[in-house]
Amino acid sequence: MKNLEADEKLKMLIEQAKKLGFAVRKESGTFESSFCNLNNKKIILINKDDDDESIIKLFVENFLELDLNDVYLMPAVRDYIENYKSKE
């Protein structure tokens, strides 16, 4: 995913999140983008005013908290997450 533009990375991460059972909503407002649980539903709320790189970071950091060992991830997404983890 290194060579992809930020908007392409974000599209892939959103697609992956949906496959993992997250509802993804893009809204405007005075809030920070976040992963949350609402009535036992997994939701990712994205502030439309946030830049793509900060949203990508949010996705990757939250994906790192999930047990994804037995979950199919697109190879580009898994590589990106693993590379991000190794930089920490």
Order of alpha helices (4+ residues) and beta strands (2+ residues): alpha-beta-beta-beta-alpha-alpha
